[in-house]
């Protein structure tokens, strides 16, 4: 097991509060000197999707790629990991203006790039629709029609993408992923737009009630992001992301999260960005 993968295994075993001894001897890097001085890495965590982070309502435990990568990055820097939670992935951007976090992991989008800078992607999937079993929607092209209502979590990447794409269908914005899915379940929306990995998981829970369309309306990339004006942090995080892909760490994280319909993104010099 290489150093980066070993670091993740150790930090996961020790937990968020016990990692100091694991990384106490790590060399310091001037690009993250301010984080070392602060003694912590604040990671913006958008809850609600297994490709980013899920919170156990009973125990409060956080799990998912954002948590695993955040802990591993904090260990590499030599600081404590601090999760800054948001109710859904798109809400993480609310923390940019208030400088509430140092790094976050989310779907790339040109609208988001106005506020943040992205690393090369570390995972990729696609966007499609979840429709009720009796729906007349069978292909993505069927969705953009008058009278079709498509549920999306407000500000999430599916919302941003479809706001630019749709011509006739109506977007119905909700304040959570669960609420968007519930609109389909109750017949108040024709479909829910989201990443395939999330839709497949939902369909597995309701095998007779919903189905996932086979085609897609966009390929999506998940990357690390830092607020604009932090070129040194971005360079450091980019290096970390490329190491994580090359070492097999991202593959381990995908497998640990049990993600279907998700692949490791190519190395940066081969990636379509």
SEMI-793263 format. One record per residue (C-alpha): x, y, z; chain; residue in three letters. Coordinates in steps of 0.05 Angstrom, whole numbers, plus 5000, padded with zeros to 4 digits. Layout:
BEGIN
x=X; y=Y; z=Z; mol=A; type=ALA
...
END
This chain:
BEGIN
x=5000; y=5000; z=5000; mol=A; type=UNK
x=5029; y=5068; z=4980; mol=A; type=UNK
x=5038; y=5127; z=5028; mol=A; type=UNK
x=4974; y=5164; z=5009; mol=A; type=UNK
x=4930; y=5102; z=5013; mol=A; type=UNK
x=4963; y=5083; z=5079; mol=A; type=UNK
x=4950; y=5152; z=5106; mol=A; type=UNK
x=4876; y=5146; z=5090; mol=A; type=UNK
x=4871; y=5078; z=5122; mol=A; type=UNK
x=4904; y=5104; z=5185; mol=A; type=UNK
x=4863; y=5167; z=5190; mol=A; type=UNK
x=4798; y=5128; z=5180; mol=A; type=UNK
x=4819; y=5080; z=5235; mol=A; type=UNK
x=4837; y=5135; z=5284; mol=A; type=UNK
x=4778; y=5180; z=5268; mol=A; type=UNK
x=4774; y=5255; z=5259; mol=A; type=UNK
x=4797; y=5271; z=5330; mol=A; type=UNK
x=4856; y=5223; z=5334; mol=A; type=UNK
x=4897; y=5237; z=5272; mol=A; type=UNK
x=4949; y=5285; z=5301; mol=A; type=UNK
x=5000; y=5230; z=5317; mol=A; type=UNK
x=4990; y=5200; z=5248; mol=A; type=UNK
x=5013; y=5263; z=5212; mol=A; type=UNK
x=5055; y=5298; z=5264; mol=A; type=UNK
x=5119; y=5284; z=5226; mol=A; type=UNK
x=5094; y=5303; z=5157; mol=A; type=UNK
x=5137; y=5356; z=5122; mol=A; type=UNK
x=5107; y=5426; z=5117; mol=A; type=UNK
x=5093; y=5459; z=5050; mol=A; type=UNK
x=5095; y=5535; z=5042; mol=A; type=UNK
x=5033; y=5533; z=4997; mol=A; type=UNK
x=4990; y=5514; z=5057; mol=A; type=UNK
x=5030; y=5550; z=5111; mol=A; type=UNK
x=4968; y=5588; z=5133; mol=A; type=UNK
x=4929; y=5524; z=5143; mol=A; type=UNK
x=4987; y=5494; z=5183; mol=A; type=UNK
x=4987; y=5557; z=5225; mol=A; type=UNK
x=4912; y=5551; z=5236; mol=A; type=UNK
x=4920; y=5478; z=5253; mol=A; type=UNK
x=4858; y=5456; z=5215; mol=A; type=UNK
x=4829; y=5443; z=5146; mol=A; type=UNK
x=4756; y=5464; z=5140; mol=A; type=UNK
x=4722; y=5421; z=5089; mol=A; type=UNK
x=4654; y=5443; z=5061; mol=A; type=UNK
x=4610; y=5381; z=5061; mol=A; type=UNK
x=4545; y=5380; z=5021; mol=A; type=UNK
x=4500; y=5326; z=5050; mol=A; type=UNK
x=4450; y=5281; z=5016; mol=A; type=UNK
x=4487; y=5243; z=4962; mol=A; type=UNK
x=4532; y=5181; z=4972; mol=A; type=UNK
x=4582; y=5209; z=4921; mol=A; type=UNK
x=4596; y=5267; z=4968; mol=A; type=UNK
x=4571; y=5256; z=5039; mol=A; type=UNK
x=4516; y=5223; z=5079; mol=A; type=UNK
x=4500; y=5236; z=5152; mol=A; type=UNK
x=4472; y=5181; z=5197; mol=A; type=UNK
x=4411; y=5214; z=5230; mol=A; type=UNK
x=4417; y=5170; z=5292; mol=A; type=UNK
x=4492; y=5176; z=5306; mol=A; type=UNK
x=4511; y=5239; z=5269; mol=A; type=UNK
x=4567; y=5200; z=5234; mol=A; type=UNK
x=4590; y=5229; z=5167; mol=A; type=UNK
x=4613; y=5184; z=5111; mol=A; type=UNK
x=4628; y=5189; z=5037; mol=A; type=UNK
x=4682; y=5212; z=4989; mol=A; type=UNK
x=4683; y=5284; z=5014; mol=A; type=UNK
x=4697; y=5258; z=5084; mol=A; type=UNK
x=4750; y=5207; z=5063; mol=A; type=UNK
x=4786; y=5256; z=5017; mol=A; type=UNK
x=4780; y=5313; z=5066; mol=A; type=UNK
x=4811; y=5272; z=5122; mol=A; type=UNK
x=4867; y=5246; z=5077; mol=A; type=UNK
x=4882; y=5317; z=5052; mol=A; type=UNK
x=4884; y=5343; z=5124; mol=A; type=UNK
x=4931; y=5287; z=5143; mol=A; type=UNK
x=4976; y=5304; z=5084; mol=A; type=UNK
x=4979; y=5377; z=5106; mol=A; type=UNK
x=4989; y=5359; z=5179; mol=A; type=UNK
x=4927; y=5392; z=5209; mol=A; type=UNK
x=4860; y=5373; z=5239; mol=A; type=UNK
x=4801; y=5357; z=5195; mol=A; type=UNK
x=4738; y=5399; z=5207; mol=A; type=UNK
x=4673; y=5385; z=5169; mol=A; type=UNK
x=4631; y=5446; z=5154; mol=A; type=UNK
x=4562; y=5417; z=5138; mol=A; type=UNK
x=4510; y=5441; z=5088; mol=A; type=UNK
x=4441; y=5409; z=5077; mol=A; type=UNK
x=4453; y=5393; z=5003; mol=A; type=UNK
x=4513; y=5395; z=4955; mol=A; type=UNK
x=4494; y=5461; z=4921; mol=A; type=UNK
x=4488; y=5497; z=4988; mol=A; type=UNK
x=4564; y=5491; z=4998; mol=A; type=UNK
x=4573; y=5551; z=4952; mol=A; type=UNK
x=4538; y=5593; z=5005; mol=A; type=UNK
x=4601; y=5588; z=5046; mol=A; type=UNK
x=4646; y=5622; z=4995; mol=A; type=UNK
x=4627; y=5694; z=5013; mol=A; type=UNK
x=4631; y=5680; z=5087; mol=A; type=UNK
x=4698; y=5644; z=5080; mol=A; type=UNK
x=4669; y=5586; z=5119; mol=A; type=UNK
x=4712; y=5531; z=5088; mol=A; type=UNK
x=4780; y=5520; z=5055; mol=A; type=UNK
x=4764; y=5465; z=5006; mol=A; type=UNK
x=4703; y=5426; z=4983; mol=A; type=UNK
x=4688; y=5369; z=4935; mol=A; type=UNK
x=4630; y=5376; z=4885; mol=A; type=UNK
x=4606; y=5373; z=4813; mol=A; type=UNK
x=4641; y=5423; z=4768; mol=A; type=UNK
x=4599; y=5475; z=4733; mol=A; type=UNK
x=4613; y=5540; z=4696; mol=A; type=UNK
x=4566; y=5578; z=4741; mol=A; type=UNK
x=4603; y=5554; z=4803; mol=A; type=UNK
x=4669; y=5571; z=4770; mol=A; type=UNK
x=4651; y=5645; z=4777; mol=A; type=UNK
x=4662; y=5638; z=4852; mol=A; type=UNK
x=4712; y=5581; z=4858; mol=A; type=UNK
x=4770; y=5548; z=4823; mol=A; type=UNK
x=4768; y=5473; z=4809; mol=A; type=UNK
x=4822; y=5420; z=4812; mol=A; type=UNK
x=4823; y=5367; z=4757; mol=A; type=UNK
x=4764; y=5319; z=4769; mol=A; type=UNK
x=4774; y=5256; z=4810; mol=A; type=UNK
x=4708; y=5222; z=4794; mol=A; type=UNK
x=4660; y=5223; z=4735; mol=A; type=UNK
x=4589; y=5200; z=4721; mol=A; type=UNK
x=4529; y=5227; z=4684; mol=A; type=UNK
x=4463; y=5263; z=4695; mol=A; type=UNK
x=4397; y=5231; z=4676; mol=A; type=UNK
x=4325; y=5225; z=4701; mol=A; type=UNK
x=4288; y=5183; z=4752; mol=A; type=UNK
x=4216; y=5174; z=4730; mol=A; type=UNK
x=4156; y=5137; z=4759; mol=A; type=UNK
x=4145; y=5068; z=4731; mol=A; type=UNK
x=4083; y=5090; z=4694; mol=A; type=UNK
x=4113; y=5153; z=4665; mol=A; type=UNK
x=4114; y=5166; z=4590; mol=A; type=UNK
x=4187; y=5189; z=4595; mol=A; type=UNK
x=4234; y=5137; z=4565; mol=A; type=UNK
x=4289; y=5180; z=4535; mol=A; type=UNK
x=4321; y=5246; z=4557; mol=A; type=UNK
x=4290; y=5280; z=4496; mol=A; type=UNK
x=4220; y=5262; z=4522; mol=A; type=UNK
x=4231; y=5306; z=4584; mol=A; type=UNK
x=4237; y=5375; z=4551; mol=A; type=UNK
x=4163; y=5381; z=4533; mol=A; type=UNK
x=4108; y=5428; z=4554; mol=A; type=UNK
x=4072; y=5403; z=4616; mol=A; type=UNK
x=4132; y=5363; z=4641; mol=A; type=UNK
x=4154; y=5382; z=4712; mol=A; type=UNK
x=4225; y=5363; z=4732; mol=A; type=UNK
x=4245; y=5364; z=4805; mol=A; type=UNK
x=4315; y=5388; z=4824; mol=A; type=UNK
x=4348; y=5408; z=4890; mol=A; type=UNK
x=4356; y=5483; z=4889; mol=A; type=UNK
x=4426; y=5505; z=4867; mol=A; type=UNK
x=4452; y=5435; z=4855; mol=A; type=UNK
x=4490; y=5419; z=4791; mol=A; type=UNK
x=4429; y=5388; z=4758; mol=A; type=UNK
x=4390; y=5453; z=4771; mol=A; type=UNK
x=4447; y=5495; z=4742; mol=A; type=UNK
x=4454; y=5450; z=4680; mol=A; type=UNK
x=4380; y=5444; z=4664; mol=A; type=UNK
x=4368; y=5519; z=4675; mol=A; type=UNK
x=4413; y=5529; z=4614; mol=A; type=UNK
x=4387; y=5470; z=4574; mol=A; type=UNK
x=4312; y=5464; z=4580; mol=A; type=UNK
x=4266; y=5501; z=4532; mol=A; type=UNK
x=4196; y=5477; z=4548; mol=A; type=UNK
x=4195; y=5434; z=4612; mol=A; type=UNK
x=4186; y=5467; z=4680; mol=A; type=UNK
x=4238; y=5461; z=4735; mol=A; type=UNK
x=4210; y=5451; z=4805; mol=A; type=UNK
x=4263; y=5470; z=4856; mol=A; type=UNK
x=4264; y=5439; z=4925; mol=A; type=UNK
x=4306; y=5449; z=4987; mol=A; type=UNK
x=4332; y=5378; z=4992; mol=A; type=UNK
x=4345; y=5316; z=4950; mol=A; type=UNK
x=4293; y=5277; z=4989; mol=A; type=UNK
x=4240; y=5330; z=4975; mol=A; type=UNK
x=4255; y=5327; z=4900; mol=A; type=UNK
x=4249; y=5251; z=4898; mol=A; type=UNK
x=4185; y=5256; z=4939; mol=A; type=UNK
x=4153; y=5299; z=4885; mol=A; type=UNK
x=4162; y=5242; z=4835; mol=A; type=UNK
x=4137; y=5191; z=4885; mol=A; type=UNK
x=4073; y=5231; z=4898; mol=A; type=UNK
x=4060; y=5247; z=4825; mol=A; type=UNK
x=4075; y=5321; z=4832; mol=A; type=UNK
x=4134; y=5319; z=4785; mol=A; type=UNK
x=4146; y=5279; z=4721; mol=A; type=UNK
x=4218; y=5264; z=4737; mol=A; type=UNK
x=4276; y=5279; z=4784; mol=A; type=UNK
x=4341; y=5300; z=4751; mol=A; type=UNK
x=4405; y=5278; z=4784; mol=A; type=UNK
x=4470; y=5239; z=4779; mol=A; type=UNK
x=4462; y=5167; z=4757; mol=A; type=UNK
x=4495; y=5138; z=4819; mol=A; type=UNK
x=4442; y=5171; z=4863; mol=A; type=UNK
x=4384; y=5151; z=4818; mol=A; type=UNK
x=4407; y=5079; z=4815; mol=A; type=UNK
x=4409; y=5075; z=4891; mol=A; type=UNK
x=4340; y=5105; z=4896; mol=A; type=UNK
x=4312; y=5057; z=4843; mol=A; type=UNK
x=4341; y=4998; z=4882; mol=A; type=UNK
x=4301; y=5020; z=4943; mol=A; type=UNK
x=4237; y=5025; z=4901; mol=A; type=UNK
x=4244; y=4972; z=4847; mol=A; type=UNK
x=4171; y=4972; z=4827; mol=A; type=UNK
x=4157; y=5047; z=4834; mol=A; type=UNK
x=4210; y=5083; z=4793; mol=A; type=UNK
x=4260; y=5072; z=4738; mol=A; type=UNK
x=4324; y=5106; z=4713; mol=A; type=UNK
x=4329; y=5128; z=4640; mol=A; type=UNK
x=4385; y=5093; z=4602; mol=A; type=UNK
x=4411; y=5155; z=4565; mol=A; type=UNK
x=4437; y=5219; z=4596; mol=A; type=UNK
x=4434; y=5295; z=4586; mol=A; type=UNK
x=4505; y=5310; z=4611; mol=A; type=UNK
x=4570; y=5279; z=4633; mol=A; type=UNK
x=4590; y=5304; z=4701; mol=A; type=UNK
x=4657; y=5311; z=4736; mol=A; type=UNK
x=4668; y=5316; z=4811; mol=A; type=UNK
x=4729; y=5355; z=4834; mol=A; type=UNK
x=4758; y=5393; z=4892; mol=A; type=UNK
x=4745; y=5468; z=4894; mol=A; type=UNK
x=4775; y=5526; z=4931; mol=A; type=UNK
x=4750; y=5598; z=4935; mol=A; type=UNK
x=4779; y=5643; z=4881; mol=A; type=UNK
x=4842; y=5680; z=4900; mol=A; type=UNK
x=4876; y=5618; z=4931; mol=A; type=UNK
x=4924; y=5597; z=4876; mol=A; type=UNK
x=4973; y=5565; z=4925; mol=A; type=UNK
x=4918; y=5523; z=4957; mol=A; type=UNK
x=4893; y=5503; z=4889; mol=A; type=UNK
x=4962; y=5480; z=4867; mol=A; type=UNK
x=4970; y=5439; z=4930; mol=A; type=UNK
x=4901; y=5408; z=4925; mol=A; type=UNK
x=4911; y=5392; z=4851; mol=A; type=UNK
x=4975; y=5355; z=4867; mol=A; type=UNK
x=4937; y=5316; z=4921; mol=A; type=UNK
x=4880; y=5298; z=4874; mol=A; type=UNK
x=4927; y=5273; z=4820; mol=A; type=UNK
x=4965; y=5231; z=4871; mol=A; type=UNK
x=4899; y=5203; z=4898; mol=A; type=UNK
x=4878; y=5180; z=4828; mol=A; type=UNK
x=4946; y=5151; z=4810; mol=A; type=UNK
x=4954; y=5114; z=4876; mol=A; type=UNK
x=4887; y=5079; z=4873; mol=A; type=UNK
x=4860; y=5119; z=4932; mol=A; type=UNK
x=4801; y=5147; z=4893; mol=A; type=UNK
x=4784; y=5077; z=4868; mol=A; type=UNK
x=4784; y=5053; z=4940; mol=A; type=UNK
x=4739; y=5110; z=4961; mol=A; type=UNK
x=4689; y=5094; z=4905; mol=A; type=UNK
x=4688; y=5021; z=4926; mol=A; type=UNK
x=4682; y=5040; z=5000; mol=A; type=UNK
x=4621; y=5083; z=4984; mol=A; type=UNK
x=4590; y=5028; z=4941; mol=A; type=UNK
x=4579; y=5075; z=4883; mol=A; type=UNK
x=4549; y=5047; z=4819; mol=A; type=UNK
x=4555; y=5087; z=4755; mol=A; type=UNK
x=4618; y=5124; z=4778; mol=A; type=UNK
x=4688; y=5119; z=4750; mol=A; type=UNK
x=4756; y=5147; z=4769; mol=A; type=UNK
x=4769; y=5208; z=4725; mol=A; type=UNK
x=4829; y=5205; z=4678; mol=A; type=UNK
x=4895; y=5238; z=4695; mol=A; type=UNK
x=4893; y=5313; z=4685; mol=A; type=UNK
x=4931; y=5315; z=4619; mol=A; type=UNK
x=4878; y=5268; z=4589; mol=A; type=UNK
x=4816; y=5296; z=4624; mol=A; type=UNK
x=4761; y=5333; z=4586; mol=A; type=UNK
x=4750; y=5395; z=4627; mol=A; type=UNK
END
